[in-house]
Amino acid sequence: MATAGRGQWSGKAGFILAAAGSAIGLGNIWRFPYTAGENGGGAFVLVYLLFVLVIGIPVVLSELSIGRFTKLNPVGAFKKLAPGTNWKWLGGLGVLTGFGILAFYSVIAGWTLSYLWGAITGHIGGVTTAAESEAIFTTLISGSYMPVILTAIFMILTVVVVRGGVSEGIERATKILMPTLLVMLVIMAIRSITLPGGMEGVAYLFSPDFSKLSVGVVLAALGQAMFSLSLGMGAMITYGSYFPDSENLPQAGVIVALFDTGIAFLAGLIIFPALFSVGVDPNGGPGLVFVVLPSIFAQLPAGGLFAIAFYFLLAIAALTSTISLLEVVVAYFVDEKGWARQRAAITIGIACFLFALPSALSQGAVGWLTDFLGTGITFLDLQNIIWGNYSLSFGALMLCIFVGWKWGIPAALVSLEASGHKLPASAFFSAMVRFVCPVAVGIILIYIMWTQQYF
């Protein structure tokens, strides 16, 4: 049962900035560019945008409708909508997923702080080759204490914001962080595009070569759309539960999805023109941001300032996401267990930090964590597979089934249109949630199980 004074957003603008902050993170600025680079650029981007419109937005609106209708965390929401059934376990999976993702995400987020400090001090300014850059990265992540310290710092920052509450903590922080992020992205994108040869990077990003399309590219685009929008872990249910009934929720939900997509495109406009400017292959893989880019910055005019700005905005993006991940879990303990917000934020923050330690030490510091139980993968990678792939996909699949077939589209529309603002193309929304989204997400889940046979 919801506790009194659990808080709500001050209005639509506050929600949009907070929810966009939840969706915008390393998935946009780290994962999107390297995924686009690995999958041929423009064709991938076009398919990704299509999936955001036809899959991402309907699922976002579905989660928001549950949150607004129940005014509860994911567990409480499903208990209220389907009392006496096992659907509450889907909410529990969402809370657990948020906790699990935060535990490894905070480790990667900590790396951004190290690179920001390295850019400020000039430590990475003298890097001119990918080999030198890779050596710095390997030294950072394989240390026995620095990854732990950086993870702790990021977790403390996250707890400080969440313990402040919905409007006074999360909303106040995102009202500063999100405009800062957007302005910096635009400025850096303009600078990158105007580099010599930069327009070649723009063409690579937005000129589709359909000969590069394959089943793998299409599925990668769908997976990126789901990952980037934080679908299937209850974040949008939680944030939707704080949304005022007087505000236009359908419009706000669409803006959040488009805002998230726009940030990903801006990140691409920063990275690809810079790569093409110095003649580097855009297919840099997951190491693109931490291994390839430092050597690129050294070759750019005013590259030191460019590096500082980039890693600062990367840290901001990571923080806005860790805030939402912690809030999903905190909301559960506040609503269901009656905990005070400060107690919940601090206790869960400490517990999550302890669970993050194996991931922080799994990049070389501790051998059995680096090759976890003989699987050939690190503990951090394992956590990403479990929570970031399997759990997110299964959660999104079951959410679509619940809204489309259990709770029902008419009830979801009542919640979405509570302010009197109608959802345009409600028949399209119904068809997507009931038929297309479950099939698409189910295919992703099968693909993950087929290609990642670790269990």
Sequence and secondary structure as in RCSB ss.txt:
>XXXX:A:sequence
MATAGRGQWSGKAGFILAAAGSAIGLGNIWRFPYTAGENGGGAFVLVYLLFVLVIGIPVVLSELSIGRFTKLNPV
GAFKKLAPGTNWKWLGGLGVLTGFGILAFYSVIAGWTLSYLWGAITGHIGGVTTAAESEAIFTTLISGSYMPVIL
TAIFMILTVVVVRGGVSEGIERATKILMPTLLVMLVIMAIRSITLPGGMEGVAYLFSPDFSKLSVGVVLAALGQA
MFSLSLGMGAMITYGSYFPDSENLPQAGVIVALFDTGIAFLAGLIIFPALFSVGVDPNGGPGLVFVVLPSIFAQL
PAGGLFAIAFYFLLAIAALTSTISLLEVVVAYFVDEKGWARQRAAITIGIACFLFALPSALSQGAVGWLTDFLGT
GITFLDLQNIIWGNYSLSFGALMLCIFVGWKWGIPAALVSLEASGHKLPASAFFSAMVRFVCPVAVGIILIYIMW
TQQYF
>XXXX:A:secstr
   TT    SSHHHHHHHHHHHH SHIIIIIHHHHHHHTTTHHHHHHHHHHIIIIIHHHHHHHHHHHHHH S HH
HHHHHHSTTSTTHHHHHHHHHHHHHHHHHHHHHHHHHHHHHHHHHHTTTTT  SHHHHHHHHHHHHT SSHHHHH
HHHHHHHHHHHHHT IIIIIIHHHHHHHHHHHHHHHHHHHHHHTSTTHHHHHHHHHS  GGG  HHHHHHHHHHH
HHHTTTTSSHHHHHHTTS TTS HHHHHHHHHHHHHHHHHHHHHHHHHHHHHTT  S  GGGIIIIIHHHHHTTS
TTHHHHHHHHHHHHHHHHHHHHHHHHHHHHHHHHHHS   HHHHHHHHHHHHHHHHHHHHTTTTTSHHHHTGGGS
SS HHHHHIIIIIIIIHHHHHHHHHHIIIIII HHHHHHHHTTTS   TTHHHHHHIIIIIHHHHHHHHHHHHHH
H    
